[in-house]
Amino acid sequence: MARYLLVLGRDIELSKLELFSYLGSHNIDYKILESEDNCLAIDSKSLNTSKTIADLGGLVKIAIFCENLDSVELYQGKSEKLDYTISNYGQPNPNIVYSLKLYLKKRFKDEGLKAIIRNPHNPSEDAVSPTRISRSSMLELIVFHKGVYITQSVSDPREIKSRDINRPAQRPLHVISIRLAKILINLSGAKPGNILLDPFCGIGTILQEALLKNINAIGIDLSNDCIMASRKNLNWLRENYRFNAKDKLICGDAAKLSSLVKEQIDVAVTEPYLGPFLTKKPHSVTALKIVTELRPMYKAVMRELRAVVKKKVIIIVPRFDTVDGKKINLNFIEFTQGFKVTQEPILYQAQKSTITREIWILEKI
């Protein structure tokens, strides 16, 4: 068994749910040892750090516990130059941090290395960002409680951004983020070889992230323009990434999807139409009007999903926090017959968004 420190993203509870769902669906054994703020220390004998960090949307760093630094080769380069940093998470023991700085300074000097310690750009922070670490191949040691960990893998925002902006078809105001798409897929527990359905596929963000996990993907959209955009993006994906999963796109009404889809669907993962694009918080009168217009669509889609899905549905529902202080939602629970609601919906607030997303996790009964 090895001990790992997992550093989670800004939506901590959502990231934890994603992590536990992923570990369970991939049969990765683990035992939680410590938990504080956005960190989890776990024991595991089957964790692939590079694959796990690439697969999850809500995980920032994975570090491995080091009981004896003398037995670890910290420098593996050839230039005899090294950038390193010491990050603090939780409430580290200041004596450990001080002793670690002295130890590293002496060790690197004895090894003849030109080693430069790098501090966070923001003095108020105790940790260097994953972007900076991945960009410079910086050595990071993390102090968490009484232990010292060495970072093994970090999320690479540049790779995600590249996959986003280099797609040939774009729809910036109406597209789900890649990180959120990854989280939703992992919440579904879908495995390689399963079939995932997105009945509101748009330009194909959820589909592409499923395919990259070797999950077969079916996308439906009422707009032929969206289907054409998805096809361009998925073709681009096949040209630039390796995967074996298959995809299928259908132009049609999600309210009639049981007549469009003949396959047995393992999971559905989707962000439906959430109403008109809003640049600011609506008044409660406006929000109530939007909710009234959305309810029939959600009701019909849930009826159809009940007919075709075998395992889970992960679906986003809008909630409106109005300028006059009210919280208005669809009362979505009314449409979940035939499914087990495993927990209260998770609330997700995207940056610069005027609505709150309710993420519902539903298990087929």
TISEVEX-484611 format. One line per field, with one value per residue (C-alpha): residue number from 1; residue in three letters; z, y, x. Coordinates in nm, 3 decimals. Layout:
BEGIN
num <- c(NUM, ...);
residuo <- c(ala, ...);
c3 <- c(Z, ...);
c2 <- c(Y, ...);
c1 <- c(X, ...);
//
This chain:
BEGIN
num <- c(1, 2, 3, 4, 5, 6, 7, 8, 9, 10, 11, 12, 13, 14, 15, 16, 17, 18, 19, 20, 21, 22, 23, 24, 25, 26, 27, 28, 29, 30, 31, 32, 33, 34, 35, 36, 37, 38, 39, 40, 41, 42, 43, 44, 45, 46, 47, 48, 49, 50, 51, 52, 53, 54, 55, 56, 57, 58, 59, 60, 61, 62, 63, 64, 65, 66, 67, 68, 69, 70, 71, 72, 73, 74, 75, 76, 77, 78, 79, 80, 81, 82, 83, 84, 85, 86, 87, 88, 89, 90, 91, 92, 93, 94, 95, 96, 97, 98, 99, 100, 101, 102, 103, 104, 105, 106, 107, 108, 109, 110, 111, 112, 113, 114, 115, 116, 117, 118, 119, 120, 121, 122, 123, 124, 125, 126, 127, 128, 129, 130, 131, 132, 133, 134, 135, 136, 137, 138, 139, 140, 141, 142, 143, 144, 145, 146, 147, 148, 149, 150, 151, 152, 153, 154, 155, 156, 157, 158, 159, 160, 161, 162, 163, 164, 165, 166, 167, 168, 169, 170, 171, 172, 173, 174, 175, 176, 177, 178, 179, 180, 181, 182, 183, 184, 185, 186, 187, 188, 189, 190, 191, 192, 193, 194, 195, 196, 197, 198, 199, 200, 201, 202, 203, 204, 205, 206, 207, 208, 209, 210, 211, 212, 213, 214, 215, 216, 217, 218, 219, 220, 221, 222, 223, 224, 225, 226, 227, 228, 229, 230, 231, 232, 233, 234, 235, 236, 237, 238, 239, 240, 241, 242, 243, 244, 245, 246, 247, 248, 249, 250, 251, 252, 253, 254, 255, 256, 257, 258, 259, 260, 261, 262, 263, 264, 265, 266, 267, 268, 269, 270, 271, 272, 273, 274, 275, 276, 277, 278, 279, 280, 281, 282, 283, 284, 285, 286, 287, 288, 289, 290, 291, 292, 293, 294, 295, 296, 297, 298, 299, 300, 301, 302, 303, 304, 305, 306, 307, 308, 309, 310, 311, 312, 313, 314, 315, 316, 317, 318, 319, 320, 321, 322, 323, 324, 325, 326, 327, 328, 329, 330, 331, 332, 333, 334, 335, 336, 337, 338, 339, 340, 341, 342, 343, 344, 345, 346, 347, 348, 349, 350, 351, 352, 353, 354, 355, 356, 357, 358, 359, 360, 361, 362, 363, 364, 365);
residuo <- c(met, ala, arg, tyr, leu, leu, val, leu, gly, arg, asp, ile, glu, leu, ser, lys, leu, glu, leu, phe, ser, tyr, leu, gly, ser, his, asn, ile, asp, tyr, lys, ile, leu, glu, ser, glu, asp, asn, cys, leu, ala, ile, asp, ser, lys, ser, leu, asn, thr, ser, lys, thr, ile, ala, asp, leu, gly, gly, leu, val, lys, ile, ala, ile, phe, cys, glu, asn, leu, asp, ser, val, glu, leu, tyr, gln, gly, lys, ser, glu, lys, leu, asp, tyr, thr, ile, ser, asn, tyr, gly, gln, pro, asn, pro, asn, ile, val, tyr, ser, leu, lys, leu, tyr, leu, lys, lys, arg, phe, lys, asp, glu, gly, leu, lys, ala, ile, ile, arg, asn, pro, his, asn, pro, ser, glu, asp, ala, val, ser, pro, thr, arg, ile, ser, arg, ser, ser, met, leu, glu, leu, ile, val, phe, his, lys, gly, val, tyr, ile, thr, gln, ser, val, ser, asp, pro, arg, glu, ile, lys, ser, arg, asp, ile, asn, arg, pro, ala, gln, arg, pro, leu, his, val, ile, ser, ile, arg, leu, ala, lys, ile, leu, ile, asn, leu, ser, gly, ala, lys, pro, gly, asn, ile, leu, leu, asp, pro, phe, cys, gly, ile, gly, thr, ile, leu, gln, glu, ala, leu, leu, lys, asn, ile, asn, ala, ile, gly, ile, asp, leu, ser, asn, asp, cys, ile, met, ala, ser, arg, lys, asn, leu, asn, trp, leu, arg, glu, asn, tyr, arg, phe, asn, ala, lys, asp, lys, leu, ile, cys, gly, asp, ala, ala, lys, leu, ser, ser, leu, val, lys, glu, gln, ile, asp, val, ala, val, thr, glu, pro, tyr, leu, gly, pro, phe, leu, thr, lys, lys, pro, his, ser, val, thr, ala, leu, lys, ile, val, thr, glu, leu, arg, pro, met, tyr, lys, ala, val, met, arg, glu, leu, arg, ala, val, val, lys, lys, lys, val, ile, ile, ile, val, pro, arg, phe, asp, thr, val, asp, gly, lys, lys, ile, asn, leu, asn, phe, ile, glu, phe, thr, gln, gly, phe, lys, val, thr, gln, glu, pro, ile, leu, tyr, gln, ala, gln, lys, ser, thr, ile, thr, arg, glu, ile, trp, ile, leu, glu, lys, ile);
c3 <- c(0.000, -0.072, 0.086, -0.143, -0.093, -0.327, -0.369, -0.487, -0.697, -0.588, -0.573, -0.293, -0.229, -0.601, -0.647, -0.361, -0.509, -0.847, -0.693, -0.492, -0.789, -1.012, -0.765, -0.714, -1.081, -1.167, -0.877, -0.723, -0.358, -0.111, 0.252, 0.370, 0.633, 0.678, 0.538, 0.574, 0.360, -0.001, 0.075, 0.123, 0.236, 0.128, 0.122, -0.208, -0.383, -0.730, -0.796, -1.130, -1.056, -1.414, -1.545, -1.247, -1.275, -1.649, -1.604, -1.329, -1.369, -1.002, -0.900, -0.897, -0.767, -0.654, -0.427, -0.269, 0.095, 0.161, 0.491, 0.433, 0.194, 0.203, 0.016, -0.264, -0.574, -0.592, -0.899, -1.219, -1.478, -1.643, -1.641, -1.270, -1.234, -1.036, -0.950, -0.647, -0.411, -0.077, -0.060, 0.255, 0.278, 0.579, 0.899, 0.861, 1.151, 1.107, 1.253, 0.977, 0.710, 0.854, 0.891, 0.537, 0.392, 0.573, 0.468, 0.099, 0.089, 0.234, 0.023, -0.308, -0.221, -0.135, -0.466, -0.657, -0.789, -0.865, -0.690, -0.663, -0.438, -0.595, -0.383, -0.480, -0.688, -0.441, -0.091, 0.069, -0.076, 0.069, -0.248, -0.601, -0.875, -1.083, -1.400, -1.286, -1.182, -1.508, -1.720, -1.562, -1.450, -1.100, -0.810, -0.545, -0.190, 0.007, 0.384, 0.505, 0.880, 0.999, 0.667, 0.362, 0.015, -0.329, -0.612, -0.879, -1.113, -1.163, -1.380, -1.697, -1.771, -2.094, -2.238, -2.149, -2.294, -2.611, -2.656, -2.605, -2.825, -3.108, -3.185, -3.525, -3.406, -3.120, -2.933, -2.637, -2.470, -2.474, -2.405, -2.091, -1.969, -2.030, -1.659, -1.569, -1.851, -1.709, -1.359, -1.478, -1.671, -1.367, -1.147, -1.382, -1.313, -1.687, -1.781, -2.106, -2.345, -2.191, -2.395, -2.281, -2.413, -2.420, -2.547, -2.563, -2.709, -2.850, -3.002, -2.838, -2.528, -2.312, -2.605, -2.670, -2.306, -2.298, -2.613, -2.467, -2.181, -2.441, -2.356, -2.660, -2.706, -2.863, -2.905, -2.987, -3.059, -3.205, -3.400, -3.720, -3.689, -3.352, -3.495, -3.778, -3.526, -3.312, -3.614, -3.700, -3.342, -3.306, -3.640, -3.522, -3.197, -3.384, -3.588, -3.281, -3.002, -2.966, -2.856, -2.972, -2.869, -3.125, -3.161, -3.316, -3.375, -3.427, -3.515, -3.325, -3.031, -2.690, -2.585, -2.831, -2.782, -2.715, -3.081, -3.194, -2.993, -3.041, -2.827, -2.457, -2.288, -1.979, -1.860, -1.968, -1.894, -2.007, -1.960, -2.127, -2.242, -1.928, -2.063, -2.241, -2.185, -1.900, -1.848, -1.494, -1.222, -1.326, -1.138, -0.983, -1.240, -1.523, -1.346, -1.288, -1.655, -1.758, -1.512, -1.641, -1.997, -1.906, -1.697, -1.986, -2.160, -1.849, -1.774, -2.124, -2.129, -1.794, -1.918, -2.220, -2.020, -1.790, -2.093, -2.234, -1.952, -1.758, -1.481, -1.407, -1.522, -1.442, -1.538, -1.478, -1.379, -1.346, -1.027, -1.031, -0.751, -0.829, -0.773, -0.534, -0.309, -0.413, -0.513, -0.792, -0.930, -1.136, -0.844, -1.052, -0.794, -0.944, -1.265, -1.112, -1.097, -1.180, -1.043, -0.700, -0.594, -0.422, -0.253, -0.260, -0.583, -0.583, -0.646, -0.900, -0.980, -1.291, -1.299, -1.434, -1.457, -1.347, -1.268, -1.029, -1.170, -0.973, -1.053, -1.002, -0.963, -1.040, -1.028, -1.229, -1.012);
c2 <- c(0.000, 0.355, 0.675, 0.954, 1.312, 1.422, 1.797, 1.881, 2.170, 2.467, 2.273, 2.047, 1.838, 1.788, 1.688, 1.437, 1.277, 1.252, 1.099, 0.836, 0.747, 0.711, 0.497, 0.272, 0.227, 0.151, -0.096, 0.103, 0.007, 0.291, 0.385, 0.744, 0.832, 1.207, 1.481, 1.857, 2.141, 2.049, 1.758, 1.384, 1.147, 0.789, 0.447, 0.260, -0.013, 0.029, 0.405, 0.514, 0.880, 1.005, 0.832, 0.940, 1.307, 1.300, 1.131, 1.352, 1.708, 1.803, 1.683, 1.926, 1.734, 1.386, 1.349, 1.039, 1.016, 1.011, 0.855, 0.898, 1.168, 1.031, 0.723, 0.921, 1.058, 1.410, 1.527, 1.323, 1.576, 1.637, 2.016, 2.031, 2.304, 2.261, 2.468, 2.342, 2.457, 2.367, 2.391, 2.378, 2.233, 2.199, 2.313, 2.196, 2.188, 2.499, 2.310, 2.050, 2.320, 2.496, 2.171, 2.066, 2.394, 2.353, 1.988, 2.059, 2.355, 2.143, 1.836, 2.018, 2.199, 1.869, 1.724, 2.015, 2.138, 2.495, 2.470, 2.766, 2.760, 2.914, 3.068, 3.124, 3.438, 3.545, 3.597, 3.511, 3.157, 2.860, 2.651, 2.689, 2.650, 2.330, 2.538, 2.671, 2.327, 2.156, 2.439, 2.434, 2.069, 2.205, 1.968, 2.016, 1.888, 1.921, 1.941, 1.813, 1.773, 1.591, 1.431, 1.523, 1.429, 1.455, 1.564, 1.296, 1.435, 1.769, 1.869, 2.046, 2.342, 2.407, 2.069, 2.117, 2.469, 2.343, 2.076, 2.341, 2.627, 2.417, 2.243, 2.358, 2.433, 2.678, 2.802, 2.992, 3.117, 2.780, 2.520, 2.320, 2.336, 2.040, 2.009, 1.992, 1.742, 1.514, 1.542, 1.455, 1.151, 1.025, 1.076, 0.842, 0.559, 0.486, 0.242, 0.179, -0.005, 0.134, 0.344, 0.703, 0.917, 1.296, 1.396, 1.767, 1.725, 2.076, 2.086, 1.756, 1.842, 1.560, 1.319, 1.399, 1.352, 1.018, 0.900, 0.991, 0.751, 0.483, 0.512, 0.479, 0.795, 0.880, 1.243, 1.385, 1.745, 1.917, 2.157, 2.024, 2.297, 2.152, 1.800, 1.924, 2.108, 1.795, 1.591, 1.839, 1.834, 1.455, 1.408, 1.653, 1.457, 1.131, 1.297, 1.431, 1.175, 0.798, 0.609, 0.309, 0.410, 0.465, 0.760, 0.822, 1.151, 1.194, 1.507, 1.481, 1.580, 1.459, 1.445, 1.154, 0.992, 0.640, 0.633, 0.759, 0.532, 0.155, 0.075, -0.007, 0.294, 0.241, 0.604, 0.943, 1.255, 1.587, 1.958, 2.038, 2.378, 2.597, 2.883, 3.207, 3.342, 3.595, 3.865, 3.940, 3.792, 3.790, 3.924, 3.652, 3.717, 3.646, 3.339, 3.195, 3.241, 3.056, 2.774, 2.738, 2.709, 2.454, 2.213, 2.034, 1.968, 1.823, 1.612, 1.463, 1.399, 1.221, 1.001, 0.904, 0.848, 0.618, 0.402, 0.370, 0.404, 0.097, 0.248, 0.619, 0.962, 1.268, 1.576, 1.949, 2.158, 2.538, 2.725, 3.102, 3.333, 3.646, 4.012, 4.033, 3.764, 3.455, 3.110, 2.961, 2.610, 2.356, 2.130, 1.864, 1.590, 1.556, 1.414, 1.147, 0.857, 0.530, 0.657, 0.654, 0.999, 0.913, 1.251, 1.616, 1.786, 1.930, 2.303, 2.426, 2.791, 2.849, 3.160, 3.463, 3.262, 3.420, 3.086, 2.803, 2.452, 2.170, 1.845, 1.550, 1.195, 0.942, 0.562, 0.351, 0.143);
c1 <- c(0.000, 0.113, -0.013, -0.127, -0.239, -0.518, -0.570, -0.921, -1.051, -1.264, -1.594, -1.478, -1.792, -1.852, -1.487, -1.513, -1.823, -1.653, -1.343, -1.531, -1.751, -1.444, -1.250, -1.552, -1.639, -1.273, -1.236, -0.952, -0.908, -0.855, -0.884, -0.926, -0.665, -0.707, -0.925, -0.903, -1.035, -0.955, -0.719, -0.760, -0.486, -0.558, -0.394, -0.413, -0.215, -0.365, -0.377, -0.231, -0.157, -0.109, -0.423, -0.633, -0.533, -0.608, -0.946, -1.087, -1.212, -1.210, -0.864, -0.571, -0.268, -0.167, 0.137, 0.292, 0.397, 0.770, 0.873, 1.247, 1.368, 1.724, 1.604, 1.438, 1.611, 1.470, 1.664, 1.647, 1.764, 2.102, 2.141, 2.234, 1.971, 1.654, 1.349, 1.162, 0.892, 0.741, 0.362, 0.152, -0.197, -0.420, -0.247, 0.113, 0.356, 0.579, 0.876, 0.846, 0.838, 1.143, 1.339, 1.247, 1.379, 1.709, 1.737, 1.673, 1.911, 2.195, 2.115, 2.105, 2.429, 2.597, 2.476, 2.626, 2.293, 2.201, 1.866, 1.631, 1.326, 1.017, 0.744, 0.379, 0.323, 0.054, 0.205, -0.130, -0.119, 0.064, 0.084, 0.218, -0.045, -0.056, -0.021, 0.314, 0.437, 0.337, 0.477, 0.823, 0.851, 0.908, 0.978, 0.709, 0.718, 0.396, 0.367, 0.030, -0.018, 0.297, 0.384, 0.589, 0.464, 0.623, 0.393, 0.359, 0.093, -0.083, -0.376, -0.269, -0.499, -0.308, -0.402, -0.768, -0.768, -0.603, -0.869, -1.135, -1.018, -0.874, -1.201, -1.329, -1.684, -1.741, -2.047, -1.898, -2.216, -2.393, -2.125, -2.052, -1.691, -1.463, -1.388, -1.757, -1.819, -1.548, -1.696, -2.047, -1.924, -1.733, -2.040, -2.228, -1.984, -1.957, -1.681, -1.493, -1.722, -2.044, -2.286, -2.342, -2.626, -2.638, -2.985, -2.885, -2.538, -2.482, -2.134, -2.039, -1.834, -1.974, -1.951, -1.585, -1.486, -1.670, -1.493, -1.154, -1.239, -1.326, -1.695, -1.921, -2.128, -2.462, -2.563, -2.903, -2.989, -3.292, -3.068, -2.915, -2.650, -2.548, -2.531, -2.310, -2.091, -2.063, -1.962, -1.686, -1.558, -1.568, -1.393, -1.125, -1.096, -1.032, -0.760, -0.580, -0.637, -0.626, -0.936, -1.138, -1.489, -1.763, -1.999, -2.339, -2.520, -2.893, -3.087, -3.412, -3.627, -3.507, -3.873, -3.909, -3.569, -3.703, -3.813, -3.472, -3.243, -3.253, -2.949, -2.972, -2.817, -2.600, -2.595, -2.724, -2.520, -2.658, -2.704, -3.038, -3.151, -3.146, -3.351, -3.253, -2.903, -2.909, -2.650, -2.767, -2.983, -3.349, -3.646, -3.861, -4.137, -3.892, -3.751, -4.099, -4.180, -3.862, -3.932, -4.289, -4.160, -3.890, -4.098, -4.277, -3.945, -3.782, -4.089, -4.091, -3.717, -3.723, -4.010, -3.801, -3.482, -3.675, -3.752, -3.400, -3.142, -3.026, -2.812, -2.775, -2.884, -2.673, -2.870, -2.834, -3.135, -3.129, -3.204, -3.249, -3.136, -3.333, -3.257, -3.551, -3.399, -3.595, -3.469, -3.678, -3.638, -3.829, -3.925, -3.750, -3.814, -4.164, -4.012, -3.789, -4.036, -3.861, -3.531, -3.375, -3.256, -2.929, -2.886, -2.982, -2.876, -2.526, -2.515, -2.261, -2.194, -1.986, -1.771, -1.959, -2.281, -2.609, -2.775, -2.699, -2.685, -2.843, -2.660, -2.895, -2.761, -3.035, -3.015, -3.255, -3.487);
//
